[in-house]
């Protein structure tokens, strides 16, 4: 998916926002534009629609699955190796509660981490468009172009917005 | 004198300053690493010796079946408790002064917990049977005993260690990408793997920030539960002095107290050795010391609540333990503990001049942790020395094997921390750079004040 990606590098957030606005003005759809930065900026800083994340939905589901697994492990083990004693339950609920709670938390953490990496599309071993100056506090605006003509338009838009360097990938 | 957040230099300068310790190795680092490795190996040798000869080489005997080894376990679990817990609390509270502190605190949790987790194995004696603790249906028809607090311990440690590792690693990914962009050759490949191909897209930042908040929410109760479960190792037994419901919160607060003290100790050293004076300033130490003061006050409150209940009740079996501590063989340890944890610490921490004097704070935090180690010892041992019929009463004396096994986690912790300092930036680069985005100056009347913009 890196074919025809144009990348413009800007020294500050104001320049990058200008670059994004130029691209939007040149009729590039918002979903094709991205900003690479060394720190997180609010989406509003660039005038782009906010990003979505499903992690807040995934984490509770993982928590519940973990709780079910934890309880099944404790209750199942107790049930399989039963030791019937008068007036004593087979499954000790307070003890089961502790294990259930810990496994629920463990599942919540592990699954959230896994889906975070998925949402971030990491690990990414491809040579995706990037500029080393992002690590120095600069910002890079990237845009996915349909064809070579659109790429030429994107280069012109980014240059007119004051990009210090514009490169084409793919 | 008013304390302000530090003025941060340009981004390139921040990179240079924070990455400098990764690319330079001084002879002092080698000396410290060699000493730490030596201590670690000595401890390991003592452990091997104990395994080959048997538990009789330690001072534990009937009725004192838990000694220094369990005190070490409780102490190190306590230290580990605080790093991630503290970082998560500050993140959720939106405390912007946390930024240069969190990485060092989170790393502290991971290495302290790695050390703590070895003590149940050491205390097994026959360590090679550790797999009995893994829940699977084995050929002997044995199953996990889920009603045992030691099983709860294993589960809690597993959850907290996994969570803390994730909580340390994921926020460090953008920093690994910065290191990757600043080096060449094999090192670039290594950091390229650690950075997972991070580019800093909007989606990556958004997901990372969401993830950090969710993990903070999940790890806070895990941290609390972990040390509570350690307290239940004692609380659910019927031993006088242990069988008390206050042990859960008392252990958690004690863990926070000793953990924050260690965070301060580490930060004083890191600031000096890594030359981070621009980033970790008296402003941060003042804040940390205030939190330490609150922890000290709450710890004393809980300790006193436990003490006065036992003292007023005067149950014979509890009075015996109090007498041993207050006037018997453990009097000096009890006094040192009270001096370190309250009598010296609380008044000193009330003064800002003291809170911003870094070397004085360093000395105090070391004293606090010595006192906290003694407190763990006084929880474990005195309750056992006069347990059961009087003919079996005896004083516990730790042997050289146990003292080497006490050195072992200290040396191991230092060794792992020193190695980590050469692998990852000890200050979250992107987090302090985020400060620059957030901080702005606001004109009010004729004055200019620093204000924090809502960018998170």
Contacts between the chains, C-beta under 8 A, distances in Angstrom:
chain1	res1	chain2	res2	distance
A	13	B	437	7.8
A	34	B	201	5.2
A	34	B	202	6.0
A	34	B	203	7.8
A	35	B	201	7.5
A	35	B	202	5.7
A	36	B	199	5.3
A	36	B	200	4.7
A	36	B	201	5.9
A	37	B	200	5.2
A	37	B	205	7.2
A	38	B	11	6.8
A	38	B	174	7.4
A	38	B	178	7.2
A	38	B	200	6.0
A	38	B	430	6.1
A	38	B	433	6.2
A	39	B	205	7.9
A	39	B	430	5.3
A	39	B	433	4.9
A	39	B	434	4.7
A	39	B	436	8.0
A	39	B	437	5.7
A	40	B	205	3.7
A	40	B	206	7.4
A	40	B	208	7.5
A	40	B	209	5.9
A	40	B	430	7.8
A	40	B	434	6.7
A	40	B	455	7.8
A	41	B	202	8.0
A	41	B	205	7.6
A	41	B	437	6.9
A	41	B	455	7.1
A	42	B	455	5.5
A	43	B	202	6.4
A	43	B	206	7.8
A	46	B	202	8.0
A	48	B	202	7.1
A	50	B	206	7.9
A	51	B	202	5.3
A	51	B	203	5.2
A	51	B	206	3.9
A	51	B	207	7.8
A	52	B	206	7.9
A	53	B	206	5.8
A	53	B	207	5.3
A	53	B	210	4.5
A	55	B	207	6.7
A	55	B	210	4.7
A	55	B	211	5.9
A	55	B	214	5.7
A	56	B	210	6.7
A	56	B	214	6.9
A	59	B	214	4.9
A	59	B	218	7.1
A	63	B	218	7.8
A	73	B	135	6.6
A	74	B	146	4.8
A	77	B	135	6.8
A	77	B	143	4.7
A	77	B	144	6.1
A	77	B	146	6.7
A	78	B	143	7.9
A	78	B	146	6.9
A	80	B	137	7.3
A	80	B	143	7.1
A	81	B	141	7.0
A	81	B	143	4.6
A	92	B	146	7.1
A	92	B	147	5.1
A	95	B	146	5.0
A	95	B	147	4.3
A	95	B	152	7.6
A	96	B	146	6.6
A	98	B	152	4.8
A	98	B	155	7.4
A	98	B	225	8.0
A	98	B	229	6.9
A	99	B	146	5.8
A	99	B	151	7.5
A	99	B	152	7.0
A	99	B	155	5.6
A	101	B	225	6.6
A	102	B	152	7.4
A	102	B	155	4.3
A	102	B	156	5.4
A	102	B	158	7.7
A	102	B	159	4.8
A	102	B	222	7.5
A	102	B	225	6.8
A	103	B	155	6.9
A	103	B	159	7.4
A	105	B	159	5.2
A	105	B	163	7.2
A	105	B	218	5.7
A	105	B	219	8.0
A	105	B	221	6.9
A	105	B	222	4.7
A	105	B	225	7.7
A	106	B	158	6.8
A	106	B	159	4.2
A	106	B	162	6.1
A	106	B	163	7.3
A	108	B	214	7.9
A	108	B	218	4.9
A	109	B	159	7.3
A	109	B	162	6.2
A	109	B	163	4.3
A	109	B	166	5.8
A	109	B	215	6.3
A	109	B	218	5.4
A	109	B	219	7.1
A	109	B	222	7.7
A	110	B	162	6.5
A	110	B	166	7.4
A	112	B	211	6.1
A	112	B	214	5.2
A	112	B	215	6.5
A	112	B	218	7.3
A	113	B	166	4.6
A	113	B	170	6.4
A	113	B	211	7.0
A	113	B	215	7.5
A	116	B	170	6.6
A	116	B	207	5.3
A	116	B	208	6.9
A	116	B	210	7.6
A	116	B	211	3.9
A	117	B	196	7.4
A	119	B	203	6.7
A	119	B	207	4.1
A	120	B	198	7.9
A	120	B	201	7.9
A	120	B	203	6.5
A	120	B	204	4.4
A	120	B	207	4.8
A	120	B	208	6.7
A	121	B	203	7.5
A	121	B	204	7.7
A	122	B	173	7.5
A	122	B	196	4.2
A	122	B	197	6.0
A	122	B	198	6.6
A	122	B	204	7.3
A	123	B	196	4.0
A	123	B	197	5.4
A	124	B	196	6.9
A	124	B	197	3.4
A	124	B	199	7.6
A	125	B	197	5.7
A	126	B	197	7.4
A	128	B	197	7.0
A	128	B	199	6.1
A	129	B	199	7.9
A	130	B	199	5.0
A	132	B	181	4.8
A	134	B	181	7.8
A	134	B	199	7.3
A	134	B	200	5.6
A	135	B	15	6.8
A	135	B	177	6.7
A	135	B	178	4.5
A	135	B	181	3.9
A	135	B	182	6.9
A	136	B	11	5.7
A	136	B	12	4.9
A	136	B	15	6.4
A	137	B	10	7.3
A	137	B	11	2.9
A	137	B	12	6.8
A	137	B	433	6.7
